[in-house]
Amino acid sequence: MAVSKAVMPMPRRIQLWADCSRATAVSVALAIAMFVAAPSDATAAARDTSAAGIHGMVVSESEDAARAGVEILKHGGNAVDSAVATALAVGVTNPAACGIGGGGFMLIYLAKTHAFYALDFRETAPLQARADMYLRNGKPDEELARDGVLAVGVPGEVAGIDAALRRFGTMKFQQIAAPAEKLADGGFAASPHLAGEIARLAPKLKNDPGLSQVFLKPDGSAPQAGDMIVEKNLAATLRHLGDDPVANFYHGEVASALAAFMKAHGGLIGDADLANYRPVWRDPIHRRYEGYEIYAMPPPSSGGVVLEMLGALESGHLPGLGTDSPPYLARLIEVLRQGFVDREQYADPSFASIRIERLLTDAHIQELRERALHRKSPPPPPAPAHDHGTSNLLVADKDGNVVALTTTINTVFGAKLSVPALGIILNDEMDDFAVAPGVPNAYRLEGERANEVRPGKRPLSSMTPIIVTRNGLPVMTTGGSGGPTIVSGVLQVTLNILAFHLDPASAVAEPRIHEQAAPDVVLVEEAMPAATRSALEQMGYKLKLVPALGAVGAIAIAPGNFRGAFDPRKGGGALGY
């Protein structure tokens, strides 16, 4: 990856909303390629990534999973039924990113009552977890939080999707799980993205009997795109969950097998951890933007950060600037930087006092805008922001219901650990906590005390599914994957649709940037026009060119007219009917 050189001295003040002629130069560029995705689906860029539908739409980072969701819609299921089916199927076909060994967030709009619901089924720290659990000889060992049994949080996926299905779905769990079971049992063709992830992680996958048996060839080599992958044990587990999946996964035979595996390998998750896990229904948060109302997940999601940044950019006359214009991108960079500074105040609200209402007030939004306008010195580092083994999906149905769901096992292939008999890949969600009080993580971001490890606590997340309404009715939904680039990606795609009036496919395909305050460097996709990159350098920004930044999907919603798009950076499917 090439690194461009800043060519102007560091200015003291940024005239951000005026001529955007100067900007603060950066400190040091650090290696943060872990959440920078290389384009892995070369064919996706060449084919149409969009779809239209009359009765409904499903967008997923897996075409097989999107097809599973549409199948449920065609059989009379609603958006919640379809979202659960898609989530289970994407856990099979995109196992490096998500699955029933992980957790996530679900944002729901029900047309009948015009009500929004936010479901948090994020993983939790085991009851035996403690703040200093990753210190060895007084020094933090980040790898313990990333790979192996000590990295695993209590999975929330099964409890979450069951809670949504029981409250708002119309079908039984086994009806919903049937497409995923079929894909796991009969096999599916590995996508270019998955084949690339397996090849990259092959040395670590070889160390785990379950992962190597399923995802590597007998000679230990990685499969090619298009090769069939079969997950027989996962199919059997999905069938064994029956129509009461919580009873079986958290209290029954699956729970016993999972707890026994953790005990045998020195892990912390036991019977009590599984039995005590509960998903949480939270109040969605929302804020206006240029005549629209944006609904998002509350903490421990980063949805509030996106709302803050949209507020700071409101009435900025963005359409007149252009999506790739240096003045627009300079504004975006400064607002992203200040938004990530605010993100350090976000954490699990059950363990920290989160002043989310204050953060979304007009007064605070103006304060953020002023910080972006008049930044004179580098801001303090934000809290850790990394959960890049993630998948996002979106569903809209004929009755007007909408679901945005983001699911994760954290880093690629989670803890690089599976329970072979169950076919379950375990998450490494503990890495989303501050690994030790006051100790910088792998990105040189210092963990805030609000996000330190505590028993039963949920770590801060970058996942931020959103739904947008106008005059009380949904007009679009979006969400993404890619660690902290979820925040910047969702923000930019939302602006591309709402401010620049692009269709979903064009909005998703537009080149993106990312800035997260520390390290103070702007990541820029190589597709960004050279003239724009040069102008940003002339303003004093130090750029780091990358192939691609995360993946974002989107659906534009109107009665009888659904338009959806998946991200060619990662591949996937957008299917309407």
C-alpha positions as a printed NumPy array, in Angstrom:
array([[  0.   ,   0.   ,   0.   ],
       [  1.389,   3.351,  -1.015],
       [  1.625,   6.237,   1.43 ],
       [  1.332,   9.764,   0.041],
       [  3.474,  12.55 ,   1.485],
       [  2.051,  15.756,   2.942],
       [  3.487,  18.744,   1.092],
       [  2.439,  21.688,   3.264],
       [  3.389,  22.666,   6.817],
       [  0.951,  22.079,   9.64 ],
       [ -1.535,  24.967,   9.942],
       [ -2.899,  26.214,  13.256],
       [ -6.516,  26.599,  12.218],
       [ -8.819,  24.898,   9.733],
       [-11.329,  27.064,   7.865],
       [-13.466,  23.958,   7.423],
       [-16.815,  25.353,   6.342],
       [-15.316,  28.156,   4.259],
       [-12.665,  27.434,   1.645],
       [-11.229,  24.24 ,   3.211],
       [ -7.833,  25.365,   1.941],
       [ -5.729,  24.074,   4.842],
       [ -5.848,  21.249,   7.387],
       [ -3.829,  19.861,  10.224],
       [ -1.104,  17.422,   9.18 ],
       [ -0.872,  14.061,  10.879],
       [  1.214,  12.479,  13.583],
       [  2.434,   9.012,  12.552],
       [  0.932,   6.405,  10.219],
       [  0.484,   3.063,  11.967],
       [ -0.353,  -0.337,  10.569],
       [ -4.117,  -0.74 ,  10.776],
       [ -4.601,  -3.01 ,   7.793],
       [ -6.565,  -5.482,   9.935],
       [ -9.808,  -3.718,   9.11 ],
       [ -8.839,  -2.62 ,   5.593],
       [-10.28 ,  -5.072,   3.124],
       [ -8.707,  -5.96 ,  -0.185],
       [-11.298,  -6.331,  -2.938],
       [-11.923, -10.058,  -2.817],
       [-14.698, -10.51 ,  -5.368],
       [-13.292,  -9.413,  -8.695],
       [-16.43 , -10.506, -10.511],
       [-18.668,  -8.416,  -8.26 ],
       [-17.154,  -5.179,  -9.503],
       [-17.896,  -6.231, -13.076],
       [-21.493,  -7.331, -12.516],
       [-24.522,  -5.405, -11.371],
       [-24.544,  -5.183,  -7.576],
       [-28.098,  -3.834,  -7.437],
       [-31.579,  -5.296,  -7.583],
       [-35.157,  -4.065,  -7.694],
       [-38.268,  -5.563,  -6.154],
       [-41.991,  -4.93 ,  -5.951],
       [-42.862,  -6.979,  -2.851],
       [-39.645,  -6.976,  -0.866],
       [-35.845,  -6.896,  -0.815],
       [-32.992,  -8.712,   0.94 ],
       [-29.379,  -7.498,   0.874],
       [-26.628,  -9.643,   2.362],
       [-22.881, -10.191,   2.131],
       [-23.7  , -13.669,   0.798],
       [-25.866, -14.304,  -2.258],
       [-26.9  , -17.714,  -0.89 ],
       [-28.013, -16.061,   2.348],
       [-29.949, -13.349,   0.505],
       [-31.689, -16.084,  -1.451],
       [-32.61 , -17.817,   1.817],
       [-34.181, -14.589,   3.069],
       [-36.181, -14.06 ,  -0.118],
       [-37.362, -17.672,   0.03 ],
       [-38.885, -16.971,   3.446],
       [-40.581, -13.796,   2.166],
       [-42.069, -15.699,  -0.767],
       [-43.482, -18.287,   1.645],
       [-45.346, -15.634,   3.593],
       [-42.774, -14.688,   6.196],
       [-42.284, -11.106,   7.275],
       [-39.087,  -9.045,   7.458],
       [-38.144, -10.458,  10.88 ],
       [-38.595, -14.056,   9.696],
       [-36.522, -13.268,   6.621],
       [-33.777, -11.497,   8.59 ],
       [-33.397, -14.452,  10.951],
       [-33.227, -16.891,   8.038],
       [-30.649, -14.701,   6.31 ],
       [-28.573, -14.391,   9.483],
       [-28.496, -18.15 ,  10.002],
       [-27.606, -18.732,   6.348],
       [-24.857, -16.102,   6.266],
       [-23.412, -17.744,   9.371],
       [-23.024, -20.868,   7.244],
       [-21.776, -19.265,   4.024],
       [-19.658, -16.487,   5.54 ],
       [-18.303, -18.38 ,   8.582],
       [-15.157, -16.266,   8.817],
       [-17.313, -13.297,   9.81 ],
       [-20.305, -14.497,  11.826],
       [-22.36 , -17.416,  13.059],
       [-24.165, -18.851,  16.062],
       [-20.923, -18.648,  18.04 ],
       [-21.148, -14.838,  17.945],
       [-23.662, -12.048,  18.472],
       [-24.92 ,  -8.743,  17.136],
       [-27.561,  -6.038,  16.929],
       [-30.965,  -5.9  ,  15.249],
       [-32.94 ,  -2.738,  14.478],
       [-36.596,  -3.337,  13.61 ],
       [-39.377,  -1.13 ,  12.219],
       [-42.929,  -2.496,  12.376],
       [-45.301,  -0.845,   9.919],
       [-48.475,  -1.838,  11.76 ],
       [-47.591,   0.19 ,  14.845],
       [-45.061,   2.586,  13.266],
       [-42.716,   1.56 ,  16.105],
       [-38.967,   0.939,  16.267],
       [-37.264,  -1.726,  18.354],
       [-33.58 ,  -2.278,  19.099],
       [-32.389,  -5.751,  20.087],
       [-28.934,  -6.171,  21.618],
       [-27.66 ,  -9.747,  21.461],
       [-24.01 ,  -8.768,  21.836],
       [-21.694, -11.292,  23.496],
       [-20.902, -10.849,  27.185],
       [-17.768, -11.368,  29.262],
       [-17.76 , -14.64 ,  31.253],
       [-18.617, -14.482,  34.942],
       [-15.004, -15.344,  35.804],
       [-13.605, -12.517,  33.642],
       [-11.655,  -9.72 ,  35.316],
       [-10.045,  -6.457,  34.254],
       [ -6.479,  -7.757,  34.551],
       [ -7.047, -11.151,  32.922],
       [ -4.771, -10.385,  29.963],
       [ -1.785,  -9.223,  31.996],
       [  1.184, -11.558,  32.158],
       [  4.102, -10.569,  34.4  ],
       [  2.587,  -7.105,  34.635],
       [  2.435,  -6.655,  30.875],
       [ -0.611,  -6.943,  28.594],
       [ -0.727,  -9.839,  26.135],
       [ -3.131,  -8.76 ,  23.411],
       [ -2.988, -12.147,  21.682],
       [ -4.754, -13.752,  24.628],
       [ -7.771, -11.562,  23.866],
       [ -7.647, -12.328,  20.15 ],
       [ -6.914, -16.054,  19.759],
       [ -7.835, -19.022,  21.934],
       [-10.285, -19.789,  24.73 ],
       [ -9.662, -16.67 ,  26.828],
       [-10.79 , -14.536,  23.886],
       [-14.294, -16.024,  23.789],
       [-17.328, -14.099,  25.003],
       [-20.656, -15.763,  25.821],
       [-22.443, -16.139,  22.435],
       [-25.681, -14.196,  21.998],
       [-26.737, -14.99 ,  18.431],
       [-29.162, -17.834,  19.118],
       [-30.841, -16.017,  22.02 ],
       [-31.158, -12.853,  19.958],
       [-32.69 , -14.282,  16.829],
       [-35.036, -16.448,  18.905],
       [-36.18 , -13.39 ,  20.886],
       [-36.926, -11.467,  17.677],
       [-38.696, -14.426,  16.121],
       [-40.901, -15.086,  19.146],
       [-41.875, -11.428,  19.533],
       [-42.385, -10.353,  15.922],
       [-41.951, -13.374,  13.633],
       [-44.652, -15.545,  12.114],
       [-42.767, -18.828,  11.612],
       [-41.202, -21.525,  13.764],
       [-37.424, -21.672,  14.177],
       [-36.98 , -24.849,  12.138],
       [-38.875, -23.344,   9.206],
       [-36.561, -20.362,   9.38 ],
       [-33.422, -22.467,   9.825],
       [-34.194, -24.864,   6.946],
       [-32.272, -22.924,   4.238],
       [-29.189, -22.636,   6.479],
       [-29.341, -26.327,   7.383],
       [-29.554, -27.233,   3.685],
       [-26.532, -25.063,   2.833],
       [-24.483, -26.523,   5.686],
       [-25.464, -30.147,   5.025],
       [-25.335, -30.159,   1.233],
       [-22.515, -27.681,   0.836],
       [-22.096, -24.312,  -0.821],
       [-19.598, -22.769,  -3.2  ],
       [-16.928, -20.707,  -1.463],
       [-17.11 , -17.058,  -2.465],
       [-13.932, -15.3  ,  -3.604],
       [-13.985, -13.348,  -0.34 ],
       [-14.241, -16.466,   1.852],
       [-11.588, -18.305,  -0.162],
       [ -9.258, -15.355,   0.343],
       [ -9.909, -15.227,   4.084],
       [ -9.253, -18.958,   4.437],
       [ -6.004, -18.673,   2.476],
       [ -4.849, -15.751,   4.619],
       [ -5.646, -17.537,   7.888],
       [ -4.659, -21.059,   6.778],
       [ -1.627, -21.285,   9.116],
       [ -3.859, -20.616,  12.136],
       [ -6.754, -22.75 ,  10.872],
       [ -4.376, -25.724,  10.648],
       [ -3.94 , -25.575,  14.431],
       [ -7.631, -26.226,  15.114],
       [ -8.988, -29.709,  14.274],
       [-12.51 , -28.519,  13.534],
       [-11.529, -25.56 ,  11.37 ],
       [ -8.893, -27.46 ,   9.401],
       [-11.223, -30.389,   8.703],
       [-13.995, -28.181,   7.332],
       [-12.164, -25.329,   5.639],
       [ -8.861, -26.787,   4.435],
       [ -8.174, -29.515,   1.897],
       [ -6.649, -32.81 ,   3.072],
       [ -3.192, -31.539,   2.122],
       [ -3.694, -28.428,   4.283],
       [ -4.148, -26.033,   1.37 ],
       [ -6.972, -23.521,   1.095],
       [ -9.928, -24.032,  -1.251],
       [-10.338, -21.977,  -4.379],
       [-13.327, -19.751,  -5.071],
       [-16.136, -21.993,  -6.258],
       [-14.962, -25.069,  -4.341],
       [-17.649, -26.705,  -2.228],
       [-17.568, -26.389,   1.562],
       [-19.669, -28.713,   3.701],
       [-20.458, -28.155,   7.397],
       [-22.212, -31.376,   8.454],
       [-21.789, -30.899,  12.204],
       [-23.14 , -27.352,  12.09 ],
       [-26.157, -28.614,  10.122],
       [-26.779, -31.233,  12.814],
       [-26.525, -28.576,  15.549],
       [-29.031, -26.329,  13.781],
       [-31.451, -29.25 ,  13.491],
       [-30.9  , -30.222,  17.127],
       [-31.922, -26.729,  18.272],
       [-35.487, -27.582,  17.219],
       [-38.175, -24.964,  17.736],
       [-36.897, -24.04 ,  21.194],
       [-33.319, -23.057,  20.374],
       [-32.643, -21.181,  23.617],
       [-33.491, -24.208,  25.745],
       [-31.098, -26.372,  23.754],
       [-28.261, -23.903,  23.163],
       [-28.126, -22.314,  26.615],
       [-29.464, -25.071,  28.882],
       [-29.517, -28.402,  27.025],
       [-27.092, -30.709,  25.256],
       [-25.505, -27.989,  23.151],
       [-24.808, -25.958,  26.287],
       [-23.279, -28.958,  28.03 ],
       [-21.034, -29.738,  25.067],
       [-19.93 , -26.122,  24.753],
       [-19.193, -25.751,  28.475],
       [-17.327, -29.057,  28.545],
       [-15.178, -27.988,  25.598],
       [-14.302, -24.678,  27.273],
       [-13.403, -26.409,  30.551],
       [-11.227, -28.987,  28.813],
       [ -9.29 , -26.236,  27.035],
       [ -8.904, -23.864,  29.997],
       [-11.672, -21.442,  29.013],
       [-13.874, -19.408,  31.345],
       [-17.365, -19.989,  29.931],
       [-19.336, -22.461,  32.015],
       [-22.906, -23.672,  32.45 ],
       [-23.855, -20.589,  34.481],
       [-22.612, -18.197,  31.789],
       [-24.821, -19.81 ,  29.17 ],
       [-27.842, -20.202,  31.453],
       [-27.668, -16.552,  32.535],
       [-27.295, -15.013,  29.06 ],
       [-30.156, -12.727,  28.012],
       [-30.583, -10.532,  24.945],
       [-31.662,  -6.978,  25.781],
       [-34.449,  -4.95 ,  24.174],
       [-33.258,  -1.336,  24.215],
       [-34.818,   1.966,  23.211],
       [-33.597,   2.979,  19.743],
       [-31.949,   6.375,  19.463],
       [-32.743,   8.857,  16.713],
       [-31.985,  12.309,  15.4  ],
       [-33.1  ,  14.46 ,  12.501],
       [-31.051,  15.172,   9.41 ],
       [-32.271,  17.515,   6.665],
       [-35.938,  16.541,   6.977],
       [-35.209,  12.868,   7.656],
       [-35.255,  11.007,  10.971],
       [-32.337,   8.615,  11.457],
       [-32.89 ,   5.665,  13.832],
       [-29.924,   3.733,  15.2  ],
       [-28.838,   1.264,  17.867],
       [-27.92 ,   2.753,  21.259],
       [-24.714,   1.854,  23.163],
       [-22.844,  -0.432,  23.241],
       [-23.312,   0.116,  19.496],
       [-21.669,   3.131,  17.821],
       [-24.985,   4.255,  16.331],
       [-24.914,   7.44 ,  18.373],
       [-21.568,   8.384,  16.839],
       [-23.102,   8.306,  13.349],
       [-26.029,  10.426,  14.562],
       [-23.627,  12.976,  16.066],
       [-21.656,  13.234,  12.853],
       [-24.769,  13.589,  10.694],
       [-25.911,  16.376,  12.997],
       [-22.568,  18.145,  12.661],
       [-22.831,  17.981,   8.862],
       [-26.463,  19.136,   8.682],
       [-27.132,  22.343,   6.763],
       [-23.638,  22.172,   5.343],
       [-24.922,  22.566,   1.776],
       [-23.226,  19.292,   0.859],
       [-25.028,  18.652,  -2.462],
       [-23.347,  21.68 ,  -3.995],
       [-19.901,  20.338,  -3.138],
       [-19.953,  16.894,  -4.78 ],
       [-19.196,  13.469,  -3.339],
       [-15.521,  13.41 ,  -4.318],
       [-14.784,  17.096,  -3.814],
       [-11.912,  18.146,  -1.531],
       [-14.105,  20.662,   0.397],
       [-16.658,  17.959,   1.22 ],
       [-14.031,  15.376,   2.176],
       [-12.176,  17.884,   4.369],
       [-15.382,  18.532,   6.311],
       [-15.972,  14.805,   6.553],
       [-12.448,  14.109,   7.823],
       [-12.696,  16.653,  10.64 ],
       [-16.155,  15.494,  11.718],
       [-15.067,  11.834,  11.631],
       [-12.076,  12.704,  13.809],
       [-14.193,  14.441,  16.431],
       [-16.875,  11.753,  16.303],
       [-14.319,   9.09 ,  17.144],
       [-13.088,  11.232,  20.044],
       [-16.658,  11.234,  21.38 ],
       [-16.884,   7.47 ,  20.868],
       [-14.67 ,   6.942,  23.928],
       [-17.693,   7.887,  26.058],
       [-19.702,   4.924,  24.725],
       [-19.887,   1.595,  26.595],
       [-22.322,  -0.96 ,  27.97 ],
       [-24.987,   1.213,  29.676],
       [-25.464,  -1.42 ,  32.389],
       [-21.909,  -0.778,  33.601],
       [-21.248,   2.853,  32.693],
       [-23.214,   6.089,  32.813],
       [-23.786,   6.889,  29.141],
       [-25.047,  10.409,  28.556],
       [-26.41 ,   9.533,  25.13 ],
       [-29.224,  12.088,  25.356],
       [-26.709,  14.873,  25.979],
       [-24.437,  13.66 ,  23.187],
       [-27.315,  14.   ,  20.72 ],
       [-28.507,  17.461,  21.803],
       [-28.233,  20.451,  19.479],
       [-25.818,  22.052,  21.938],
       [-23.417,  19.113,  21.889],
       [-23.688,  18.72 ,  18.121],
       [-22.719,  22.377,  17.795],
       [-19.812,  21.76 ,  20.16 ],
       [-18.633,  18.868,  17.97 ],
       [-18.976,  21.069,  14.901],
       [-16.929,  23.794,  16.556],
       [-14.228,  21.29 ,  17.526],
       [-14.064,  20.207,  13.897],
       [-13.951,  23.829,  12.737],
       [-11.24 ,  25.032,  15.073],
       [ -9.063,  22.038,  15.917],
       [ -5.684,  23.412,  17.015],
       [ -3.981,  20.321,  18.373],
       [ -4.301,  16.556,  17.97 ],
       [ -7.285,  15.191,  19.915],
       [ -6.911,  12.528,  22.589],
       [ -7.039,   8.939,  21.341],
       [-10.524,   7.411,  21.096],
       [-11.565,   4.098,  22.579],
       [-10.726,   0.825,  20.798],
       [-12.75 ,   0.281,  17.637],
       [-12.325,  -3.06 ,  16.002],
       [-14.753,  -5.821,  15.108],
       [-13.974,  -6.714,  11.529],
       [-15.091, -10.353,  11.28 ],
       [-18.606,  -9.037,  10.738],
       [-21.565,  -9.311,   8.342],
       [-24.494,  -6.981,   7.727],
       [-27.905,  -7.76 ,   6.233],
       [-31.015,  -5.742,   5.406],
       [-34.627,  -6.76 ,   4.759],
       [-37.747,  -4.835,   3.715],
       [-41.073,  -6.582,   3.115],
       [-44.338,  -5.854,   1.282],
       [-46.113,  -4.727,   4.47 ],
       [-43.568,  -1.975,   5.151],
       [-41.577,  -3.77 ,   7.867],
       [-37.815,  -3.195,   7.844],
       [-34.932,  -4.964,   9.608],
       [-31.249,  -3.985,   9.715],
       [-29.116,  -6.652,  11.382],
       [-25.359,  -6.767,  11.956],
       [-23.791,  -9.949,  13.272],
       [-20.192, -10.782,  14.179],
       [-17.643, -13.157,  15.662],
       [-15.251, -10.151,  15.845],
       [-12.01 , -10.782,  13.956],
       [-11.77 , -13.116,  10.962],
       [-12.596, -16.655,  12.141],
       [-13.06 , -15.251,  15.647],
       [-10.85 , -16.923,  18.243],
       [ -9.493, -19.276,  15.513],
       [-11.168, -21.963,  17.576],
       [-14.162, -24.224,  17.007],
       [-16.119, -26.858,  18.872],
       [-15.705, -29.67 ,  16.31 ],
       [-18.625, -31.818,  17.445],
       [-20.983, -28.846,  17.165],
       [-19.483, -27.192,  14.091],
       [-19.559, -23.853,  15.951],
       [-16.818, -21.273,  15.388],
       [-16.166, -19.326,  18.592],
       [-15.938, -15.545,  18.712],
       [-13.042, -13.483,  20.076],
       [-15.272, -10.667,  21.306],
       [-13.171, -10.108,  24.429],
       [-10.741,  -8.281,  22.135],
       [-13.324,  -5.49 ,  21.842],
       [-12.797,  -4.612,  25.499],
       [ -9.887,  -2.501,  26.695],
       [ -7.331,  -5.276,  27.129],
       [ -6.001,  -3.604,  30.304],
       [ -6.712,  -0.266,  32.006],
       [ -4.728,   2.539,  30.352],
       [ -2.902,   0.219,  27.942],
       [ -2.944,   0.944,  24.182],
       [ -4.284,  -1.849,  21.998],
       [ -2.889,  -3.156,  18.704],
       [ -3.951,   0.063,  16.936],
       [ -2.177,   2.258,  19.525],
       [ -5.619,   3.246,  20.832],
       [ -5.753,   3.499,  24.603],
       [ -8.672,   1.661,  26.139],
       [-11.032,   3.743,  28.222],
       [-12.01 ,   2.615,  31.717],
       [-15.674,   2.629,  30.677],
       [-14.88 ,  -0.258,  28.327],
       [-12.712,  -2.356,  30.635],
       [-13.459,  -6.049,  31.159],
       [-16.161,  -6.805,  33.747],
       [-18.107, -10.053,  34.316],
       [-21.335, -10.078,  32.3  ],
       [-20.445,  -6.873,  30.448],
       [-20.893,  -6.258,  26.712],
       [-17.953,  -4.689,  24.863],
       [-18.194,  -1.502,  22.836],
       [-18.938,  -2.161,  19.174],
       [-18.525,  -0.36 ,  15.856],
       [-21.606,  -2.086,  14.445],
       [-24.274,   0.472,  13.571],
       [-27.319,  -0.631,  11.553],
       [-29.661,   2.285,  10.798],
       [-33.141,   2.895,   9.366],
       [-34.145,   6.274,   7.918],
       [-37.679,   7.663,   7.768],
       [-39.318,  10.663,   6.148],
       [-42.81 ,  11.803,   7.113],
       [-42.949,   8.807,   9.431],
       [-42.245,   6.133,   6.8  ],
       [-38.992,   4.259,   6.083],
       [-37.143,   5.466,   2.989],
       [-33.825,   3.63 ,   3.371],
       [-31.765,   1.316,   5.547],
       [-28.063,   0.601,   5.66 ],
       [-25.345,  -1.049,   7.716],
       [-21.877,  -2.402,   7.25 ],
       [-18.928,  -4.529,   8.295],
       [-15.261,  -3.705,   8.679],
       [-14.422,  -2.703,  12.252],
       [-14.23 ,   1.076,  12.75 ],
       [-14.764,   1.582,   9.014],
       [-18.372,   0.553,   9.681],
       [-18.906,   3.974,  11.247],
       [-17.321,   5.953,   8.409],
       [-18.801,   3.7  ,   5.722],
       [-22.383,   3.865,   7.01 ],
       [-22.041,   7.648,   7.379],
       [-20.816,   8.116,   3.806],
       [-23.356,   5.808,   2.172],
       [-26.148,   7.528,   4.118],
       [-24.944,  10.937,   2.943],
       [-24.555,   9.658,  -0.616],
       [-28.241,   8.719,  -0.657],
       [-29.814,  11.462,   1.456],
       [-27.612,  14.468,   0.609],
       [-26.304,  13.614,  -2.853],
       [-29.412,  11.698,  -4.005],
       [-27.535,   8.707,  -5.415],
       [-29.221,   5.357,  -5.988],
       [-28.092,   2.578,  -3.611],
       [-25.653,   0.937,  -6.035],
       [-23.941,   4.247,  -6.847],
       [-23.95 ,   5.283,  -3.187],
       [-22.259,   2.047,  -2.121],
       [-19.741,   2.066,  -4.982],
       [-18.496,   5.63 ,  -4.358],
       [-14.877,   5.684,  -3.088],
       [-14.653,   6.187,   0.674],
       [-12.304,   7.59 ,   3.294],
       [-11.741,   6.794,   6.964],
       [-10.355,   8.836,   9.873],
       [-10.588,   7.701,  13.495],
       [ -8.536,  10.348,  15.352],
       [ -5.705,   8.03 ,  16.323],
       [ -3.593,   7.349,  14.419],
       [ -4.17 ,  10.762,  12.86 ],
       [ -3.983,   9.598,   9.261],
       [ -6.635,   9.532,   6.548],
       [ -7.22 ,   6.21 ,   4.84 ],
       [ -8.322,   6.763,   1.241],
       [ -9.478,   4.159,  -1.225],
       [ -7.37 ,   3.894,  -4.353],
       [-10.476,   4.541,  -6.459],
       [-10.633,   8.125,  -5.183],
       [ -9.754,  10.478,  -8.088],
       [ -6.08 ,  11.427,  -8.148],
       [ -6.919,  15.125,  -8.341],
       [ -8.94 ,  14.849,  -5.132],
       [ -6.143,  13.026,  -3.33 ],
       [ -3.651,  15.64 ,  -4.451],
       [ -5.881,  18.477,  -3.235],
       [ -6.249,  16.841,   0.195],
       [ -2.484,  16.531,   0.436],
       [ -2.148,  20.197,  -0.448],
       [ -4.465,  20.945,   2.482],
       [ -1.939,  19.221,   4.743],
       [ -3.591,  15.845,   5.207],
       [ -1.409,  12.782,   5.201],
       [ -3.079,  10.026,   3.225],
       [ -2.657,   6.276,   3.295],
       [ -3.955,   4.607,   0.139],
       [ -5.778,   1.292,   0.617],
       [ -7.57 ,  -1.02 ,  -1.821],
       [-10.933,  -0.909,  -0.045],
       [-12.564,   0.099,   3.239],
       [-15.103,  -2.287,   4.736],
       [-18.411,  -3.248,   3.133],
       [-21.772,  -1.451,   3.256],
       [-25.174,  -2.502,   1.915],
       [-28.243,  -0.342,   1.359],
       [-31.93 ,  -0.483,   0.443],
       [-33.972,   2.473,  -0.824],
       [-37.623,   1.969,   0.123],
       [-40.814,   3.208,  -1.517],
       [-44.24 ,   1.509,  -1.787],
       [-43.96 ,  -1.162,  -4.454],
       [-40.438,  -0.038,  -5.32 ],
       [-37.476,  -1.505,  -3.457],
       [-33.936,  -0.886,  -4.693],
       [-31.083,  -2.662,  -2.978],
       [-27.326,  -2.98 ,  -3.429],
       [-24.546,  -5.028,  -1.888],
       [-20.957,  -3.848,  -1.722],
       [-18.642,  -5.027,  -4.541],
       [-15.708,  -4.655,  -2.133],
       [-16.769,  -7.854,  -0.384],
       [-19.365,  -9.418,  -2.639],
       [-22.804, -10.642,  -1.691],
       [-26.331, -10.574,  -2.98 ],
       [-29.22 ,  -8.144,  -3.406],
       [-32.434,  -9.94 ,  -4.331],
       [-35.923,  -8.568,  -4.724],
       [-39.19 , -10.165,  -5.713]])
